[in-house]
């Protein structure tokens, strides 16, 4: 079998066989296939797409290229959640203890942030002592004992995906639906879960800016899950403005704990409980969405979810005093308000630019090895559809530098005040 023939077949719109895809992935991992031929095939896939069968074969080939977690010792149906990422998207942090408190084991393997979207692990590391690295045995024991863990990837998960993604990043083939879907699914299936719920974001702060693209990706993920024998549900949610009111690592931990205390913003609660409700259905803890939603709401109001979060913190070496004292996390020296220049209604508050502002303050990475400032970020006091008076604070900038003129200018240019505006729809569609 020759790589050039595989490239030719896909370039001309043909479907690749299982043998051809396995040959390709094995060659990528071994190094026998040079980068220029890998790139040529990626570009052919970008333009010619892949069938559902091809995508499933590619997913399985990538997950079989490395280690696969064996979680069969953990009792119950293991259900995890994956988000395509967005500004203020701290959902995983309160969600895991909420579903665990309802009896659904959640072995959550998360990642770090790059660019203007924050990573779950980065946020958790704002809590003093939190350890994101555990051995497979420790991970399994913790989930068996308390029902949850949030850690970084262990072992050699989907090494083919790592190599392919690096080439996609530098050849402008990142936004290919079959390549995105197979990348996500190979890592999530390799993490050993029984069922998956996907939060596919759409809007200015999302990877998929348009609803149509978000729906296409959501369908692709669910289709691969079905073909691979992993029960999957995808929910399309809004990311035209940030989720919740706090953006920044320490700040988002605060808001996550607020939610577990029965407080916190309504939009964050709605997205969290919506995703959790589908996890409860897949985990066979509820028959219907309404039953699941009410059950999860009760585990918050009873304090059971907060107790699960405390158990996780202790198990992973963190200072659980953070639950009652947010000041033990890094705190910014300066707070600057951005004031409304006129009276009216917030018409636009671009999630993407709020994320960029947080990154400019030091809360995000441009390169994978950049050091984060956990204390900085943005706190929103007004969101789209909210009334605001001239001179009233729209948001507060948390900074360790006194000069925030550039950040203020960026935010001002992407916040509009109009006569009237409706609040954006939060949950668009569910794909089964």
N, C-alpha and C positions, 0 to 999 in steps of 0.2 A: 504494500500500500504506500502511495506517495502523497505527501502533504500538498503538493502542487495540484494534484487531481481533486482533492477535497476542496481546495480554494476555488478551483475552476467550477466545480459542481454547484457550490453555494453562490458564487458570483453570478451564475446563469439562472438562479432561482430554484435550483433543485433542493429537495429535502435530503438531509444527511442521515445515514444509517447509524445504528448503535455501534457497529464496529468502527465506522469512520470517526464518530465523536469520541469513543474510547481511545482510539489511536491518537487523536489530537490531544486529549487531556493527559494521557500517559507521556506523550512526547514533551508537553509543556513542563510537567513535573520533573522528568529526567533531564531536561535540557537538550534533548536531541533535536527538538524543533526550534530553529532560530527565531528571535523576536520579530524579524521582518515578516516571516511567514505567519506567525501568530497574529500579528497586526493586520495582515492582509485578510485573514479569515474573519477577524473581528469586524473589519470594515465591510466585508461582504455580508455578514450577518446583520450589521446595522442597516444596510440598504435593502436586503432581501427578506429580512425577518426569519422567524422559525415557527414551525407548527408546534402545537401543544405537546405532541409526542417528542419532537426534537428537544424542546425545552426541558421536558422531564428527564430525558436521557442525559442531557448536559448537566442537569442538577445532580443526578445520581452519580455521574462520573466524577464531578468535582467533590462531592461529599465523600466518595470512596477513595479519593486521592490522599486522604489523611486519616486522622483519628476520628472515632465516633464515640461519644459518651454513652455508657450503658447505665441507664437509670432504672432498670427493672427492679432493683432492690427497694426503690422508693414506693411505698404503697399508694394506690389510687391512680387516677388518670392525671397525668402531668400535663398542664396547660401553660403555655407561655404566650407572650404578646410581643409584637415587633412594630415599631413605628418607623416611618420613612423620614421622620425628623422635622423639627420646626423650632420657632423661637418661643421660648417659655414652655416647651414641651417637657415637663417634669413628671408626666403621668406614671411612668414605671415605678417611681419611688413610693407614692401612696398606694398604687394599684396592687403591687405584690403583697403587702401585708393585709390589704382588704380581702383579696381572694383567698389568701392562706387562712385568714380567720374564719372563712366560710367553708373550710375543709378541702380546698382545691390546692394541691401541691404546685408551687410555681418555682421551678428551677431556672432562674433568669440569668442568661449570659448576655451581658451588655457591652457597649463600646464607649470609646472616647469621642469627643467632639473635634471637628476640624472646620475652620472657617467660622461662620457666624452662627452655627447651630451648636448648642452645647451637648456634651455627652453625659449619660447617666452616671458613669464612673467618676467623671470629673466633679460632678455635683456632690456625690457621696463622699468624695475625698476632702470636701470642705469640712466634714465632721472630723474632729481630732481622733486619730487612731483607726479610722475605718480602713480595713484591709480588703482590697479588691481581688487579691490573688489567693486562691485556695487550691489544694490538690484535688484530684477527682474524688478520692476517698473522703476528704473533709467536706467537699461539696455535697456528696450523696448523703453523708451522715447528718449534715445540717438540715437539708431539706426533709429527710426522714424524721428528724427530731422536732423541728418547729414549723415545717411546711413551706419554707422559702429561703432563698439566698439570692443576692445580686452580686455577681462576680464578673471578672473579665474572662475571656476565652482561655480555657486550659488546653494543654497539649498542642498538637499540630493539626488544628481544625482547617479543613479545606485549603491546603497549600496551593492547589491549582488556582483557586479563586484569587489568592493574594497576588500571584504572578500576573494573572490576566487583568485584575483590576488596576495594577500599576501601569500596564500598557494602555488600558482604556483611558486612564486619567491623562495621559500625555498624547493621545491620538484622537481626542474628541469623539470617543465612542461610548462615553459614560451613559448618556441618556438613551440607550437602546433597551426597549422593554424586555426582550428575551434575555439579554445579558444582565440587566438589573434583577429580574425575577429569579433567574437561576443562581445568581450570586447570593441573594438574600436566602433563598430556600435551601441551598446547599449548607450554609452555616447553621441555619435554624434546625434543620433535620439532624445534622451532625451533632447538635447539642443534646439530642436524646429525648426531646419532648414528644408527647403523644398527640397533641392537638395545638393549633396555633390560631391566634386572633391577630389580624393586621390592622394597624391604624395608618391609612394612606392619606396623607395630607395634600390639600390643594390650595393654591393662593400664592401671594407674593413671597411669603416666607417658607414655601414648600419646595421640595425638589421638583415635583410635578406642578407647574404653575397653573395649568388649565384643568378644568374638571374632566374633560374628555380623556386626557392623558392619565390622570389619576385613576379614572375608572378602568382604563385599559390595563394599567399596572395591577390594580386590585383584582381584576378578573384573571390576569396571568398568574398571580400568586395562588389564588384559590384553585385554578385548573391544575397547576403543578402539584399542589397539595393532594387533590383528589387522585391524580394519577400515581402519586408516590405513596398513597395509603395513609396520609396524614390529614385528619379532619381539619378544615381551615375555613375561617370566616374573615372577610375584610370589611372594614367600615371606612367610608370616605368622610373626612372631617375637615373643617375650615382652618386655613392658616393664612388668611388675608391680613389678620392682625395677630399679635402675640396671644398665646393661650395663657390665661391667668393674668395676674397683674405684676408679677415680679420676674425679672430677667436677670440672670447672673447666678453664680454657683451657690454661695451662701444664701442669697435671697430666695432661690428656688427651693432650697431645703426648708427654709422657714415656711414657705407657702405650702409645701407638701405636708409638713407637720400640722399646720393650721387645718388642712383638709381632714387629716386623721383625727383632729380634735373636734370635728363637726363644724368648723369654720371654713374660711377660705372662699375664693370666688366661685360663683355659680357655674361659669363655663368650664372651669377645670373639673369641678365635681361631675358635671354632666358627661363630659368625655370619658372621665375615669370610670364612672359607674356604667356607662354604656358598654365600654370595652369589657369591663369586669363581668357584666351580665352575660355577654356571649361566651366568656370563659367559663362561667358557671353552667351554662347550657351544655357546652362541650365536655365539661367535667362531670356531667350528669348529677349536678346538685340542684338543678331547677328544671322545670318542664317548659316554662315560658319566659319571655323577656321581662314581663311585669313582675312575675314571681321572683326572678333573679334580682331585679333592680331593688325591690323592697327588702329582700334578704341582705343585700350588700349595704343598703342604707342603715339597716339595723346593726350590722357589725361595726359601723362607724359610731352610731349613737350610743351603743353599749360600752364602748371603749375597747372592744376586743381587737379591732384593727390597730389601734395605737399600741396596745400591749404586744401584738405581733411584731410591730416595727421595733419596739424596745428589745424584744428577744433577738431580732436580727442584728441590731447594733451590738449587743453584748457578744453574740456569737462571732461577729467579725471584728472584734477588738476595738469598737468605737466607744466614745464617751456618751453614754445614754443620757447624761445630764442636759444634753443639747435639747431634749424634748421640752424642758422647762426653762432653759436659759440659752436663747439663741446667741447671746454675746460671746459664748465660748468659741464660736466660729469666727474666722477673720472678718473684721469690720472696716469699712471705708472711712477715711478721715473726713472727707468733705461731702456735703449734700448740696446740690444746686437745683433749684426749681426752674422749669420751663413754663412760662406764664402765657396764658391765652392773650392774643393781641386784639381780640374782638369777642363779642357775645354771640353765641349761636350753638350749633350742634357739631360734634366731631363727625366729619364725613369720611376721613381717611386717616389711618394710622398704620403705615406700612410695616408689616412684620419684618420684612427683609432689612429695612434700614434700622429698625430698633436693634436687630441682631448685630448689624455692622457697628452700631454705636457701642454696644456692649463689648464687642471685640476690640474696638479702638481704645476703650478704657483699660483693656488688659484681661478681659474675661473670656476671650476666645483665642484660638491658635490660627496663625497663617501657615506654620510648619508643624509637623507632628511632634517635634521636640521643643516647641516653645513652652516657656513656663507660664502658668496661669496665675492671675491675681483673683483669688476666690472671693474677695470682698466686694468687688465692683459690680456695677450693673445699672439697671433702670427699673424704677417702680412707677407703674401707671396709676394715675388717679382718675383718668377719664379714658373711655374707649369709644369706638364707633357707635353712634346713636345716642351718646350721653350729652346732656346740656352742659354748657360751660359759660361762665361769665368772664368778661374782660378782666384781666389781672389775676384770674384764678389759676392755680397750678394744674397743668395737664399731666405732668410727670416730674419725677425727681431723679436726678442723675447722681449716682453714688460713685465717687472717684477718690483716688489717692493723689491726684494732681489738681492744682488750683485752676489751671488753664483748660477749660472744657469748651472753648469757643467753637472749635471745629465740630465737636460732637453736637453742640446745640444747633449749629447751622444745618447739619445733616438732618437732624430730627425736625427742625422747623420746616425744612423744604419738603418733608414727606408727611406732614400732618396738615389736614385741611379743616377749616371751620366753615360750615355752610348753614343755610337756613333750617333745613330739615334733613334727616337721614335715618334710615331704618337700621336696626341692629342686624348684623349678618347672620345668615343661617349657620348653625354650628355642625349639625350632623346631616350629611347629604344623602347617603345611600348605604345600604348593607348588601354585600355580595356574598352569596352562599355557594 
